[in-house]
């Protein structure tokens, strides 16, 4: 039987030959996963033999990764903010740049100076909605919608995993459509599809062939969904409420113009943790305070 050290080396070599950048790190994560251990304990066991059942499971998962399937689908989880989300086929994998959307939404909620519900559109795995439910005042209802039944299955699993069933309301439907009429929000967030059709074909196979197209591609300019959000959001925002959307950097000027055209003010685009223009924000004008 090969040792864990030999298995790690062989797995890293197979992943590197498949063109995977972080081959050695990914090999470690796969090995840790099948052994149900962590890096520290793995390093202490390198001269041990790999158990036969673990070898069989590792081989199956290594084959999936070599074929291009995302590591997060293979491991079944993805890190986000300070927790982990279950993820798999049918849902977009949470990415670190989206954590900036959460941080800005937290700040925007505090800046409004009032109470009120929060809404996350195109929620997918529930990443943004659940992160906000964990961090905002416990009396704050967090609504989340998604058109995809498959994605909402993952969101429900993650809601249960984090014990947030009483804090979050998950609804299936197109953007604002499944919400109760007249319900308005202090903050609305969205990580909508925003990849232009021509660019979708050029995405890495790991993304294009495995993650749902519904969550990625959005028409000729990538703005089909963002345009609809900008048009409908003002009627769903409370006075002084904020809209925050993840976008692609080249769309910054177009999205801020969309926000302004629909009556929102203070439109701006903020960098993510990697320095790319990523989160577009705007505010609904506050209603004048009645004269006493």
C-alpha positions in Angstrom: 0.0 0.0 0.0 1.4 3.5 -0.8 2.0 5.9 2.0 0.1 9.1 2.4 3.2 11.0 1.3 3.4 8.9 -1.9 -0.3 9.3 -2.5 -0.1 13.1 -2.0 2.8 13.3 -4.5 1.0 11.1 -7.1 -2.2 13.0 -6.8 -0.5 16.4 -7.1 1.3 15.1 -10.2 -2.0 13.9 -11.8 -3.6 17.3 -11.1 -0.7 19.3 -12.4 -0.7 17.2 -15.6 -4.3 18.2 -16.1 -3.3 21.8 -15.9 -4.6 22.6 -12.4 -2.7 25.5 -11.0 -2.7 24.7 -7.2 -2.2 21.0 -7.8 -0.3 20.3 -4.6 -2.8 22.2 -2.4 -5.7 20.6 -4.1 -4.2 17.2 -3.7 -3.9 17.8 0.0 -7.5 19.0 0.3 -8.7 15.9 -1.5 -6.6 13.6 0.7 -7.8 15.4 3.9 -11.4 15.1 2.7 -11.3 11.3 2.1 -9.4 10.8 5.4 -11.7 13.1 7.3 -8.7 15.0 8.8 -6.9 18.3 8.5 -3.6 19.5 7.2 -1.8 19.3 10.6 -2.9 15.8 11.3 -2.1 14.7 7.7 1.5 16.0 8.0 1.9 13.9 11.1 0.7 10.7 9.3 2.7 10.9 6.0 4.4 7.6 6.5 1.2 5.7 7.2 -0.3 3.6 4.5 -3.4 4.8 2.8 -6.4 2.7 3.8 -8.0 0.8 0.9 -11.4 2.4 1.2 -9.9 5.9 1.3 -7.8 5.0 -1.8 -10.9 4.0 -3.7 -12.7 7.2 -2.8 -9.7 9.4 -3.5 -9.3 7.8 -7.0 -12.9 8.6 -7.8 -12.6 12.2 -6.7 -9.2 12.7 -8.4 -10.8 11.5 -11.7 -13.6 14.0 -11.3 -11.1 16.8 -10.7 -8.8 15.8 -13.6 -12.0 15.9 -15.8 -12.4 19.5 -14.9 -15.2 19.3 -12.3 -14.8 22.2 -9.7 -13.1 21.2 -6.5 -15.9 22.7 -4.4 -18.4 20.3 -6.0 -16.1 17.4 -5.3 -15.6 18.4 -1.7 -19.2 19.4 -1.3 -18.5 22.7 0.5 -17.1 26.1 -0.2 -15.8 28.7 2.3 -17.6 32.0 2.4 -17.0 34.8 4.9 -16.5 33.0 8.3 -18.4 29.8 7.5 -18.8 27.1 5.0 -21.6 26.4 2.5 -22.7 23.2 1.0 -22.4 23.3 -2.8 -22.8 21.1 -5.8 -24.2 20.7 -9.3 -27.0 23.2 -10.0 -25.7 26.1 -8.0 -23.1 28.8 -8.5 -20.0 28.3 -6.4 -19.6 31.2 -3.8 -16.5 33.3 -4.6 -14.4 35.5 -2.3 -15.0 38.6 -4.3 -18.7 38.4 -3.3 -17.7 38.8 0.4 -17.2 42.5 -0.5 -20.9 42.6 -1.4 -21.8 41.4 2.1 -19.4 43.9 3.8 -20.9 46.8 1.9 -24.4 45.7 2.6 -23.7 45.5 6.3 -22.4 49.0 6.2 -25.3 50.3 4.1 -27.8 48.8 6.6 -26.1 50.5 9.4 -26.0 53.8 7.5 -29.7 53.9 7.0 -30.2 54.4 10.7 -33.5 52.5 10.8 -35.0 49.0 10.9 -36.5 47.1 8.0 -36.2 43.9 6.1 -33.4 43.0 3.7 -33.6 41.2 0.3 -31.1 39.2 -1.6 -31.9 38.6 -5.3 -30.5 35.6 -7.3 -29.5 34.1 -4.0 -28.1 30.8 -5.3 -26.6 28.9 -2.4 -27.8 31.5 -0.1 -24.3 32.9 0.5 -25.1 36.6 0.8 -28.5 36.2 2.5 -27.2 33.8 5.1 -24.1 36.0 5.8 -26.4 38.9 6.4 -28.7 36.9 8.6 -25.8 36.0 10.7 -24.5 39.5 11.1 -27.5 41.9 11.1 -29.7 42.5 14.2 -31.7 39.3 15.0 -35.0 41.1 14.5 -34.1 41.8 10.8 -36.0 39.6 8.4 -33.8 38.5 5.4 -35.7 37.5 2.3 -34.0 35.7 -0.6 -35.3 34.8 -4.1 -34.0 32.7 -7.0 -35.5 31.5 -10.2 -33.7 28.1 -9.9 -35.4 25.4 -7.9 -32.1 23.5 -7.9 -30.2 26.5 -6.4 -32.8 26.9 -3.7 -32.4 23.3 -2.7 -28.8 24.2 -1.8 -29.9 27.4 -0.1 -32.3 25.5 2.1 -29.7 23.0 3.1 -27.3 25.8 4.0 -30.0 27.6 5.9 -30.6 24.5 8.0 -26.8 23.8 8.3 -26.4 27.3 9.9 -29.6 27.2 12.0 -31.1 30.2 10.3 -34.6 28.9 9.4 -36.3 31.5 11.5 -34.1 34.4 10.2 -34.4 33.8 6.4 -37.3 33.5 4.0 -36.4 31.7 0.7 -38.8 32.1 -2.2 -38.7 30.6 -5.7 -39.4 33.0 -8.6 -38.0 35.7 -10.9 -36.4 38.5 -9.0 -39.2 40.4 -7.1 -42.1 38.4 -8.4 -42.5 35.9 -5.5 -42.4 38.6 -2.8 -45.6 39.8 -1.0 -47.0 42.9 -2.7 -46.0 46.2 -1.1 -43.2 44.7 0.9 -40.2 47.1 0.9 -36.7 46.8 2.0 -33.9 48.7 3.8 -31.2 47.0 1.7 -31.4 45.0 -1.5 -28.4 42.9 -2.7 -27.9 40.9 -5.8 -25.2 38.8 -7.4 -27.0 38.4 -10.7 -25.8 36.8 -13.9 -23.7 39.4 -15.7 -21.5 37.6 -18.3 -22.1 38.8 -21.9 -23.1 36.0 -24.3 -19.9 36.3 -26.4 -17.7 36.1 -23.2 -19.6 33.1 -21.8 -18.3 30.9 -24.6 -14.7 31.8 -23.6 -15.1 31.0 -19.9 -12.9 28.3 -18.5 -14.4 24.8 -19.1 -14.4 24.3 -15.3 -17.0 27.1 -15.1 -18.8 26.8 -18.4 -19.3 23.0 -18.4 -20.2 22.6 -14.7 -21.8 25.7 -13.2 -25.3 26.7 -14.2 -25.5 29.0 -17.2 -28.7 30.6 -15.7 -26.5 32.1 -13.0 -23.8 33.4 -15.3 -24.9 34.6 -18.8 -27.1 37.6 -19.2 -27.6 38.6 -22.8 -25.5 40.5 -25.4 -24.0 43.1 -22.9 -24.4 41.1 -19.7 -26.9 43.6 -18.4 -30.2 41.9 -19.1 -30.9 41.1 -15.4 -29.1 44.1 -13.9 -31.3 46.3 -16.1 -34.4 44.7 -14.7 -33.2 45.0 -11.1 -32.4 48.7 -11.6 -35.8 49.4 -13.0 -37.8 47.5 -10.3 -35.7 48.2 -7.2 -36.8 51.8 -6.4 -40.4 50.7 -5.9 -39.2 48.0 -3.5 -36.8 50.2 -1.4 -37.7 52.1 1.7 -36.9 55.8 1.7 -33.1 56.1 1.9 -32.7 52.4 1.2 -29.7 50.9 -0.7 -29.3 48.7 -3.7 -26.0 46.8 -4.1 -25.2 44.6 -7.1 -22.1 42.6 -8.0 -21.0 43.4 -11.6 -18.0 42.9 -13.9 -15.5 45.7 -14.0 -16.1 46.8 -17.6 -19.8 47.4 -16.7 -19.1 50.0 -14.1 -20.1 53.1 -16.1 -23.1 51.4 -17.7 -24.5 50.2 -14.3 -24.1 53.5 -12.5 -25.9 55.1 -15.4 -28.7 52.6 -15.1 -29.1 53.4 -11.4 -29.2 57.1 -12.1 -31.7 56.7 -14.9 -34.0 55.0 -12.5 -34.0 57.7 -9.9 -31.3 56.3 -7.6 -28.6 58.6 -6.2 -25.0 58.4 -4.9 -24.3 55.7 -7.5 -20.8 54.4 -7.2 -18.7 51.3 -7.9 -16.4 49.8 -5.2 -13.4 47.5 -5.6 -13.4 43.9 -4.3 -10.5 42.5 -2.2 -8.5 42.0 -5.4 -8.8 45.6 -6.5 -11.3 45.1 -9.3 -14.3 47.3 -9.7 -17.0 44.8 -8.5 -19.9 46.2 -6.4 -22.2 48.9 -7.7 -24.2 50.7 -5.1 -26.9 53.4 -5.1 -29.4 54.9 -2.7 -33.1 55.7 -3.0 -33.6 59.4 -2.2 -34.8 59.9 1.3 -38.3 61.3 1.6 -38.4 64.9 3.0 -39.0 65.1 6.7 -42.5 66.6 7.3 -42.4 70.1 8.8 -43.5 70.4 12.4 
